[in-house]
């Protein structure tokens, strides 16, 4: 299992695959599978049988996980995709920064 540079609630853009170019917010990170679930991206239809939680059943649309290599973080200053790096601040905190602009992403 590798350390992922994308976290929950990050703003990302899809860089390859069926949803290339779409933007969204990360809803869930699955580090063991190297995948993320993004709001409005990789939407699939699932046939759901009636149950206690879903009394109606039927066909539902859900977001499926997408591989982490197919997404990139959005640079806050340039509004485009960027790679992520880490640096230590003067107060000793380790923060992520956008390699494209150098701007710190963690507040």
C-alpha positions as CSV (number, residue, x, y, z in Angstrom):
1,X,0.0,0.0,0.0
2,X,1.5,3.3,-1.1
3,X,0.8,6.8,0.4
4,X,-1.8,8.6,-1.6
5,X,-1.4,12.3,-2.3
6,X,-5.1,12.8,-2.8
7,X,-7.4,13.2,0.2
8,X,-11.1,13.4,0.9
9,X,-12.8,16.8,-0.2
10,X,-9.9,17.6,-2.6
11,X,-10.9,19.1,-6.0
12,X,-9.7,16.9,-8.8
13,X,-9.9,16.6,-12.6
14,X,-10.0,13.3,-14.5
15,X,-7.0,13.0,-16.8
16,X,-7.8,9.8,-18.7
17,X,-10.6,7.4,-19.4
18,X,-14.3,7.7,-20.2
19,X,-14.8,10.8,-18.0
20,X,-11.6,12.7,-19.1
21,X,-11.9,16.4,-18.4
22,X,-14.6,16.1,-15.8
23,X,-14.0,17.8,-12.4
24,X,-15.4,16.8,-9.0
25,X,-14.8,16.5,-5.3
26,X,-13.4,13.4,-3.7
27,X,-16.0,11.7,-1.6
28,X,-14.1,8.7,-0.5
29,X,-10.5,7.4,-0.7
30,X,-9.8,3.6,-0.9
31,X,-6.0,3.4,-0.2
32,X,-5.8,-0.5,-0.2
33,X,-7.2,-0.5,-3.8
34,X,-5.5,2.8,-5.0
35,X,-8.9,4.2,-5.9
36,X,-11.0,7.2,-5.2
37,X,-14.8,7.9,-5.4
38,X,-15.5,11.2,-7.0
39,X,-18.8,13.1,-7.0
40,X,-20.4,12.9,-10.5
41,X,-17.6,10.9,-12.1
42,X,-17.7,7.3,-13.3
43,X,-21.4,7.0,-12.7
44,X,-22.7,3.4,-13.3
45,X,-26.2,1.9,-13.1
46,X,-26.8,-0.9,-10.6
47,X,-29.9,-3.1,-10.4
48,X,-31.0,-3.1,-6.8
49,X,-33.4,-5.7,-5.3
50,X,-36.1,-4.5,-2.9
51,X,-34.8,-4.7,0.7
52,X,-35.3,-3.1,4.1
53,X,-33.0,-0.2,3.2
54,X,-34.3,0.1,-0.4
55,X,-38.0,-0.8,-0.3
56,X,-38.6,0.3,-3.9
57,X,-35.6,-1.4,-5.5
58,X,-35.0,-0.8,-9.3
59,X,-32.1,0.7,-11.2
60,X,-29.9,3.2,-9.4
61,X,-27.1,5.4,-10.5
62,X,-24.0,5.4,-8.3
63,X,-20.4,6.6,-8.5
64,X,-18.0,3.8,-8.9
65,X,-14.3,4.1,-7.7
66,X,-11.8,5.3,-10.3
67,X,-8.1,4.5,-10.2
68,X,-5.9,7.2,-8.5
69,X,-3.6,7.4,-11.5
70,X,-6.5,8.7,-13.7
71,X,-7.1,11.8,-11.6
72,X,-5.0,14.8,-10.7
73,X,-5.4,17.6,-8.2
74,X,-6.5,21.0,-9.4
75,X,-4.0,23.9,-8.7
76,X,-5.9,26.5,-6.7
77,X,-4.1,29.5,-8.3
78,X,-4.0,28.4,-12.0
79,X,-7.3,26.3,-12.0
80,X,-5.6,23.4,-13.9
81,X,-4.2,20.0,-13.0
82,X,-1.0,19.7,-11.1
83,X,1.3,17.2,-9.5
84,X,1.7,17.3,-5.7
85,X,4.8,17.6,-3.6
86,X,5.5,17.9,0.1
87,X,7.5,20.5,2.1
88,X,8.1,21.4,5.6
89,X,7.0,24.8,6.9
90,X,9.0,27.0,9.4
91,X,6.6,25.9,12.2
92,X,7.5,22.2,11.5
93,X,4.3,21.2,9.7
94,X,4.5,19.0,6.6
95,X,2.1,20.3,3.9
96,X,1.2,19.5,0.3
97,X,2.0,22.0,-2.4
98,X,1.2,22.3,-6.1
99,X,4.3,21.6,-8.2
100,X,2.9,23.8,-11.0
101,X,2.6,27.0,-9.0
102,X,4.3,26.2,-5.7
103,X,1.2,27.2,-3.8
104,X,0.5,25.4,-0.5
105,X,-2.7,23.3,-0.7
106,X,-3.2,22.4,2.9
107,X,-4.4,25.1,5.2
